[in-house]
Amino acid sequence: MERARFLSENWFGLNLEAASGWPERPGVDCSANIEVTGTPDGKFRYHTVIRDGRLAEMASGRLADAEVGIVYTYADARAEVARGEHPDLAFMSGRMKLEGEYARWVFGLRPLLDSAEYDAFRSTVAEFTDF
């Protein structure tokens, strides 16, 4: 696996590669627009789509019909990735703001977010991300 700079197109590829072994989990679905404020280049937006418990898409730009909006500061997003933290920690501490159908993220993704595969994914992304 190649190293990638945080929030770069290569970093999206790193995430997709690290998630490629996730097993199918029917009905575990969510689409999200993610906004990171205060990056060195200003506000940055990207999206992610989880379909049947698998990371189906992750790329820069916004989806017109995303179910959830997620907002982080650059420092908080970077810290979460660098430490390989579970996203619940950011949400519970107020570092991650959820908008829209937030229950799809908080509860609907539980079978994925609480899995050993997701733990391994977070560790891999942390290990191969450059900041």
Backbone torsions as a table, in degrees:
resi	resn	phi	psi	omega
1	MET	NA	135.6	-179.4
2	GLU	-91.1	149.4	177.2
3	ARG	-71.3	153.2	-179.7
4	ALA	-145.6	145.4	177.2
5	ARG	-75.6	134.7	180.0
6	PHE	-50.1	131.2	177.6
7	LEU	69.1	12.9	175.4
8	SER	-87.7	165.7	175.7
9	GLU	-58.9	-37.5	177.3
10	ASN	-64.3	-32.9	178.7
11	TRP	-66.6	-37.4	175.4
12	PHE	-61.9	-41.8	176.7
13	GLY	-62.2	-39.6	176.9
14	LEU	-59.1	-45.6	178.4
15	ASN	-60.7	-45.9	-179.9
16	LEU	-62.5	-41.2	178.8
17	GLU	-66.6	-44.4	-179.0
18	ALA	-64.7	-26.6	-179.0
19	ALA	-94.4	-1.0	-171.7
20	SER	-62.4	-22.0	-179.2
21	GLY	-93.8	4.3	-179.4
22	TRP	-62.5	134.5	176.9
23	PRO	-73.4	158.0	177.2
24	GLU	-69.5	136.9	176.0
25	ARG	-131.4	88.3	-175.9
26	PRO	-52.0	134.7	177.4
27	GLY	84.4	-4.4	177.5
28	VAL	-91.4	91.7	-171.2
29	ASP	-132.3	144.0	174.8
30	CYS	-168.7	139.9	171.9
31	SER	-119.1	138.7	-175.6
32	ALA	-140.7	139.5	167.1
33	ASN	-96.1	130.7	-178.0
34	ILE	-117.7	130.2	179.4
35	GLU	-119.2	127.7	178.1
36	VAL	-115.0	116.2	-178.5
37	THR	-94.3	153.0	174.1
38	GLY	74.4	24.1	175.3
39	THR	-71.2	166.5	176.8
40	PRO	-56.2	-23.7	179.5
41	ASP	-106.4	15.8	-178.9
42	GLY	95.2	-152.8	-178.6
43	LYS	-73.3	135.7	179.3
44	PHE	-126.6	135.5	-178.5
45	ARG	-123.8	136.9	173.2
46	TYR	-147.2	173.7	-178.8
47	HIS	-135.9	161.1	176.8
48	THR	-141.9	145.0	178.4
49	VAL	-129.0	123.9	175.0
50	ILE	-111.6	123.5	-177.9
51	ARG	-128.0	123.9	-177.7
52	ASP	52.3	40.6	175.6
53	GLY	76.2	10.0	-179.3
54	ARG	-120.5	145.8	177.9
55	LEU	-75.9	103.0	-174.7
56	ALA	-87.9	-30.2	-175.7
57	GLU	-156.1	141.9	173.2
58	MET	-156.1	119.8	-176.1
59	ALA	-162.0	165.4	177.1
60	SER	-68.7	157.4	-179.3
61	GLY	95.5	171.7	-175.6
62	ARG	-109.0	152.0	170.9
63	LEU	-90.7	141.2	179.3
64	ALA	-70.2	-27.4	-173.0
65	ASP	-123.2	32.6	-179.8
66	ALA	-62.9	143.6	-179.3
67	GLU	-80.1	-31.7	-173.7
68	VAL	-128.9	143.2	170.7
69	GLY	-112.1	134.3	-179.7
70	ILE	-124.3	132.6	-180.0
71	VAL	-127.0	129.6	176.3
72	TYR	-130.0	156.3	161.6
73	THR	-82.0	159.7	178.5
74	TYR	-59.0	-43.8	-178.9
75	ALA	-60.9	-42.2	-179.3
76	ASP	-70.7	-42.3	178.4
77	ALA	-63.9	-44.0	179.5
78	ARG	-62.1	-44.9	-179.7
79	ALA	-62.9	-41.9	179.5
80	GLU	-60.8	-46.8	-179.4
81	VAL	-67.4	-46.5	-176.5
82	ALA	-60.8	-36.1	-178.5
83	ARG	-88.8	-8.5	-175.8
84	GLY	65.7	33.2	-176.3
85	GLU	-73.5	150.1	172.9
86	HIS	-69.6	137.4	-178.8
87	PRO	-61.7	-21.9	177.1
88	ASP	-59.7	-33.8	179.8
89	LEU	-62.3	-43.2	178.9
90	ALA	-66.7	-40.8	-179.4
91	PHE	-66.5	-48.4	-176.6
92	MET	-65.2	-29.1	-179.2
93	SER	-91.5	-1.8	178.7
94	GLY	84.7	6.6	179.0
95	ARG	-79.9	-19.3	176.6
96	MET	-117.1	126.1	177.5
97	LYS	-103.4	132.5	178.2
98	LEU	-111.9	139.5	178.9
99	GLU	-130.8	162.1	178.4
100	GLY	78.3	-139.3	-177.9
101	GLU	-81.8	63.6	-173.6
102	TYR	-58.9	-26.0	179.4
103	ALA	-63.4	-27.7	176.8
104	ARG	-63.0	-37.1	178.9
105	TRP	-78.7	-51.2	-173.9
106	VAL	-67.5	-43.5	-175.2
107	PHE	-108.3	-41.2	-175.6
108	GLY	-65.6	-28.8	-179.7
109	LEU	-93.6	4.1	-176.1
110	ARG	-51.8	-44.4	179.6
111	PRO	-59.3	-29.7	177.4
112	LEU	-83.4	-53.2	-172.8
113	LEU	-63.2	-24.4	179.4
114	ASP	-98.4	13.1	-176.1
115	SER	-91.8	158.7	174.8
116	ALA	-63.6	-34.1	179.1
117	GLU	-63.9	-39.2	179.4
118	TYR	-71.1	-36.2	175.1
119	ASP	-59.2	-46.6	179.7
120	ALA	-64.2	-39.6	177.8
121	PHE	-59.1	-49.2	-179.4
122	ARG	-59.6	-42.0	179.4
123	SER	-64.4	-42.9	179.8
124	THR	-64.4	-45.6	179.7
125	VAL	-62.8	-42.1	178.1
126	ALA	-61.0	-42.7	-177.1
127	GLU	-66.2	-34.8	-172.7
128	PHE	-104.5	7.4	179.1
129	THR	-96.5	131.3	173.4
130	ASP	-102.0	142.0	-179.8
131	PHE	-116.5	NA	NA
